[in-house]
Amino acid sequence: MPADTRLLDDESRALVDMVRDFASQEAAPAAAGYEASGEDPIELYRKLAELDLTGVPFPEEYGGAGASYLTYLLVVEELAAAYLALAIGLSVHTLCAFAIHTFGTDAQRKELLAPLARGEMLGAYALSEPEAGSDAGSLATRAERRGDSYVLNGRKVFCTRGADADLLLVMARTGGPGPRGISSFVVSKGSQGLVGERKEDKLGWRSSPTWMLGLTDLVVPESRRLGEEGDGFRIAMASLDSGRLGIAACAVGLAQAALDAAIAFTTEREQFGAPVAHQEGVRFMLADMATQIEAARRLYRHGAALRDAGHPYTLQAAQAKLFATDVAMRVTTDAVQLHGGYGYITEYPVERYMREAKGLQIVEGTNQIQRYVIGRALTEGA
Ligand SMILES: Cc1cc2nc3c(=O)[nH]c(=O)nc-3n(C[C@H](O)[C@H](O)[C@H](O)COP(=O)(O)OP(=O)(O)OC[C@H]3O[C@@H](n4cnc5c(N)ncnc54)[C@H](O)[C@@H]3O)c2cc1C
C-alpha cells in the first residue's frame, strides 16, 4: 500500500502520481538488473531530467521547478520505493545543488545551479577523507591560494558519483586546523589533477558509483569558491541538514517497498492450511512495520515543513534521519524473515532491500553522529 496522498494539495498529488507511474513502469523493473550489474542507470537520470525532477526545490529562474522541499521529498520517497540507488543519486545531486543555491552568488547560480537543476549535469559532494569521516572538521585536503586561483592537493573517499559527476562540491583547507579553516569549491569533471583512483565494490547501492578521488595540483579559480574563505564547514553542514531529510525520505520509501512485499508474500503463501498472514504473530509484525514507517514519514515531513517555513530544522533533520533509517533496517530485516527461505534468495527483492538499508544508517553522518547532533541541540541549542 503506497503512501497516503489524500491530504496533499492537488499539485503535489498530481506530481506524486506522475512519479509513481514513472517509478512503477520504468524504475522498479530496471532496479534489480542495474544492481546486479553495478551499471550506473544514466538513462534513468535523463528521464528524471525530462520529467523536470532534477531540480524540484529550486527556483524556476535557475532551471528548477520552484516547488517546496516537502514536494521534492515526496518525489524522493516514491523513487526510493522503486529503486533506492536512483533516489540516492538524486539526493546527492541535490546536496551539491543546494549548496550552490544557498551560498552561491547570482553568477554562480546561473552558471552552475541552472544546468544541475535542468539535469544537464549531475552533482556530487566530496567531504569525507581517509582520516576524516565522522570528524569531518579535521579534513586534510589543502587549498593553497595562488593569485586568483587555488591549488588543491589531497584525497577524498566514499564520494557518491565522484569521478562520474559533472560538478563536485569539494571541501578543502585554506586556513588553520579545525572547522573554521575549511572552504568549499565547485570543481568540474575532467579538471586536470582530478583523478578517480578507485571505484568501490559495495554491499548494496551497487549501481550508485562510490569513488576514491585523488586531487593533485588541481587548479580551481577563485570564482568557483562558494562563500568566503572559512565558510566551507558551515556550507557542508547546512547541506547535510537538508540532505538528511532526503536520506530519511529514501529510508521511508525503501521500508514501504519492503512492507508491501511482505504483505503480498504473506497473504499469498499458505502454511497450516491458510495464508501465513492469517497468523496473529505475522499480523503483529506487519502492524509494527506499518506503524513505524508512518511515524518515520511524519518525522521527515515535519522537518521539511519547518524548513519550507524558514525555521531551523537541524534537530528535526537528525531525528528524521536517525529514526527513519533505523526503521528501514528493522522493517527490511523483518520483511526477509516473513519471506522465510524465499527472503534469503535473490529471486525476491527483500534481501536487496536489507542490504540497502544498512548504507542509509551510515551515510550523511552515521546514526551515532545523529544522536550526537540531537544531544547537542537538546543541551546547547541547535
Ligand atoms: C555508500 C556510501 C556513500 C557515501 N557517499 C558519500 C559522499 O557522497 N560524500 C561524502 O563526503 N561522504 C560519503 N560517504 C561517507 C560517509 O559519510 C562516512 O562513511 C560516514 O560519515 C562515516 O565516516 P567513516 O566511514 O570514516 O567512519 P568513522 O568516522 O571512522 O566511524 C567509525 C565508527 O565510529 C563511530 N563514531 C565515530 N565518531 C563517533 C562519536 N563521536 N561518537 C560515537 N560514535 C562515533 C561511527 O559511528 C562508526 O560506527 C559515503 C559512505 C558510503 C558507505
Ligand as a Chemical Component Dictionary entry (heavy atoms), coordinates in Angstrom:
data_LIG
# 
_chem_comp.id                   LIG 
_chem_comp.type                 NON-POLYMER 
_chem_comp.pdbx_formal_charge   0 
_chem_comp.three_letter_code    LIG 
# 
loop_
_chem_comp_atom.comp_id 
_chem_comp_atom.atom_id 
_chem_comp_atom.alt_atom_id 
_chem_comp_atom.type_symbol 
_chem_comp_atom.charge 
_chem_comp_atom.model_Cartn_x 
_chem_comp_atom.model_Cartn_y 
_chem_comp_atom.model_Cartn_z 
_chem_comp_atom.pdbx_ordinal 
LIG C1  C1  C 0 27.881 4.114  0.121  1  
LIG C2  C2  C 0 28.470 5.350  0.724  2  
LIG C3  C3  C 0 28.314 6.573  0.096  3  
LIG C4  C4  C 0 28.877 7.730  0.644  4  
LIG N1  N1  N 0 28.776 8.912  -0.036 5  
LIG C5  C5  C 0 29.463 9.996  0.411  6  
LIG C6  C6  C 0 29.514 11.201 -0.368 7  
LIG O1  O1  O 0 28.895 11.308 -1.438 8  
LIG N2  N2  N 0 30.284 12.221 0.082  9  
LIG C7  C7  C 0 30.989 12.158 1.248  10 
LIG O2  O2  O 0 31.665 13.121 1.593  11 
LIG N3  N3  N 0 30.952 11.027 2.024  12 
LIG C8  C8  C 0 30.215 9.953  1.624  13 
LIG N4  N4  N 0 30.197 8.789  2.378  14 
LIG C9  C9  C 0 30.974 8.737  3.613  15 
LIG C10 C10 C 0 30.136 8.670  4.868  16 
LIG O3  O3  O 0 29.529 9.917  5.105  17 
LIG C11 C11 C 0 31.066 8.219  6.017  18 
LIG O4  O4  O 0 31.346 6.849  5.781  19 
LIG C12 C12 C 0 30.474 8.426  7.390  20 
LIG O5  O5  O 0 30.344 9.797  7.679  21 
LIG C13 C13 C 0 31.329 7.763  8.484  22 
LIG O6  O6  O 0 32.667 8.091  8.351  23 
LIG P1  P1  P 0 33.748 6.911  8.369  24 
LIG O7  O7  O 0 33.316 5.892  7.387  25 
LIG O8  O8  O 0 35.098 7.483  8.234  26 
LIG O9  O9  O 0 33.607 6.236  9.815  27 
LIG P2  P2  P 0 34.285 6.745  11.186 28 
LIG O10 O10 O 0 34.036 8.190  11.398 29 
LIG O11 O11 O 0 35.694 6.266  11.212 30 
LIG O12 O12 O 0 33.443 5.937  12.247 31 
LIG C14 C14 C 0 33.696 4.565  12.608 32 
LIG C15 C15 C 0 32.657 4.196  13.686 33 
LIG O13 O13 O 0 32.853 5.028  14.851 34 
LIG C16 C16 C 0 31.656 5.702  15.183 35 
LIG N5  N5  N 0 31.968 7.027  15.715 36 
LIG C17 C17 C 0 32.818 7.947  15.209 37 
LIG N6  N6  N 0 32.817 9.061  15.959 38 
LIG C18 C18 C 0 31.932 8.845  16.959 39 
LIG C19 C19 C 0 31.467 9.625  18.069 40 
LIG N7  N7  N 0 31.911 10.863 18.289 41 
LIG N8  N8  N 0 30.556 9.068  18.915 42 
LIG C20 C20 C 0 30.095 7.802  18.687 43 
LIG N9  N9  N 0 30.483 7.042  17.662 44 
LIG C21 C21 C 0 31.381 7.552  16.811 45 
LIG C22 C22 C 0 30.886 5.807  13.875 46 
LIG O14 O14 O 0 29.504 5.990  14.083 47 
LIG C23 C23 C 0 31.209 4.452  13.237 48 
LIG O15 O15 O 0 30.359 3.473  13.763 49 
LIG C24 C24 C 0 29.601 7.647  1.865  50 
LIG C25 C25 C 0 29.725 6.411  2.515  51 
LIG C26 C26 C 0 29.174 5.272  1.957  52 
LIG C27 C27 C 0 29.342 3.947  2.672  53 
# 
loop_
_chem_comp_bond.comp_id 
_chem_comp_bond.atom_id_1 
_chem_comp_bond.atom_id_2 
_chem_comp_bond.value_order 
_chem_comp_bond.pdbx_ordinal 
LIG C1  C2  SING 1  
LIG C2  C3  SING 2  
LIG C2  C26 DOUB 3  
LIG C3  C4  DOUB 4  
LIG C4  N1  SING 5  
LIG C4  C24 SING 6  
LIG N1  C5  DOUB 7  
LIG C5  C6  SING 8  
LIG C5  C8  SING 9  
LIG C6  O1  DOUB 10 
LIG C6  N2  SING 11 
LIG N2  C7  SING 12 
LIG C7  O2  DOUB 13 
LIG C7  N3  SING 14 
LIG N3  C8  DOUB 15 
LIG C8  N4  SING 16 
LIG N4  C9  SING 17 
LIG N4  C24 SING 18 
LIG C9  C10 SING 19 
LIG C10 O3  SING 20 
LIG C10 C11 SING 21 
LIG C11 O4  SING 22 
LIG C11 C12 SING 23 
LIG C12 O5  SING 24 
LIG C12 C13 SING 25 
LIG C13 O6  SING 26 
LIG O6  P1  SING 27 
LIG P1  O7  DOUB 28 
LIG P1  O8  SING 29 
LIG P1  O9  SING 30 
LIG O9  P2  SING 31 
LIG P2  O10 DOUB 32 
LIG P2  O11 SING 33 
LIG P2  O12 SING 34 
LIG O12 C14 SING 35 
LIG C14 C15 SING 36 
LIG C15 O13 SING 37 
LIG C15 C23 SING 38 
LIG O13 C16 SING 39 
LIG C16 N5  SING 40 
LIG C16 C22 SING 41 
LIG N5  C17 SING 42 
LIG N5  C21 SING 43 
LIG C17 N6  DOUB 44 
LIG N6  C18 SING 45 
LIG C18 C19 SING 46 
LIG C18 C21 DOUB 47 
LIG C19 N7  SING 48 
LIG C19 N8  DOUB 49 
LIG N8  C20 SING 50 
LIG C20 N9  DOUB 51 
LIG N9  C21 SING 52 
LIG C22 O14 SING 53 
LIG C22 C23 SING 54 
LIG C23 O15 SING 55 
LIG C24 C25 DOUB 56 
LIG C25 C26 SING 57 
LIG C26 C27 SING 58 
# 
